[in-house]
Amino acid sequence: MFKNLPRHQFGNLQSKMFPAYFTMVGICCAILVASFGYLHPWKSSIVADKYRLDLSLSSFFFNLTNLFVFTPMTIEMMKQRHIR
């Protein structure tokens, strides 16, 4: 799309696709964390499982940060640049 669409059309398409993409990734991360936490309870887990759960939780957190902080900032900046 980047190579085949004009800059403004690609920007508008991207501003619609990225929130949907990060929402879907967030849902998948939440399912991963919930199922992993259910299958590997914290008290009976080995150290490697605890690291895996910690990394999954951090991935979920960073995805939510991207969805709710950086994506709106990026879309707003893109809209301002398209005005020029």
C-alpha positions in Angstrom: 0.0 0.0 0.0 2.9 2.3 0.8 4.2 2.1 -2.7 0.9 2.1 -4.5 -1.2 4.8 -2.8 -0.7 8.5 -2.6 0.7 9.8 0.7 -2.6 11.2 2.0 -4.6 8.2 1.1 -2.1 5.9 2.7 -2.1 8.0 5.8 -5.8 7.9 6.1 -5.9 4.2 5.6 -3.1 3.7 8.1 -5.0 5.8 10.7 -7.9 3.4 10.4 -5.9 0.2 10.3 -3.4 0.7 13.1 -6.0 1.1 16.0 -7.8 -2.1 14.8 -4.5 -3.9 14.5 -3.3 -3.0 18.0 -6.7 -3.8 19.4 -6.6 -7.3 17.9 -3.0 -7.8 19.2 -4.2 -6.6 22.7 -7.0 -9.1 22.6 -4.7 -11.9 21.6 -2.2 -10.9 24.3 -4.9 -10.9 26.9 -6.0 -14.4 25.9 -2.4 -15.5 26.0 -1.8 -14.1 29.5 -5.1 -15.5 30.8 -4.6 -19.0 29.4 -1.0 -19.2 30.4 -1.8 -17.9 33.9 -4.6 -20.5 34.2 -2.5 -23.4 32.9 0.6 -22.4 34.9 -0.4 -21.2 38.4 2.1 -18.8 39.9 2.7 -20.8 43.1 3.4 -24.1 41.4 5.3 -22.7 38.4 9.0 -23.2 37.7 11.2 -20.1 37.2 11.1 -20.3 33.4 7.3 -20.2 33.4 7.3 -17.1 35.7 9.7 -15.4 33.2 7.4 -16.3 30.3 4.4 -14.9 32.1 6.3 -11.7 33.0 7.3 -11.3 29.4 3.8 -11.9 28.2 2.4 -9.3 30.7 5.0 -6.8 29.6 4.1 -7.4 26.0 0.5 -6.8 26.8 1.3 -3.6 28.7 3.5 -2.2 25.9 0.8 -3.0 23.3 -1.8 -1.2 25.4 0.6 1.7 25.8 1.0 1.8 22.0 -2.7 1.6 21.4 -3.8 4.3 23.9 -0.8 6.6 24.0 1.3 6.5 20.9 -1.2 5.7 18.2 -3.5 8.7 18.9 -0.4 10.9 19.1 0.8 9.6 15.7 -2.6 9.9 14.1 -2.9 13.5 15.3 0.6 14.4 14.1 -0.2 12.8 10.7 -3.4 14.9 10.4 -1.5 18.1 11.2 1.1 17.2 8.6 -1.6 16.5 6.0 -3.0 20.0 6.4 0.2 21.6 5.2 
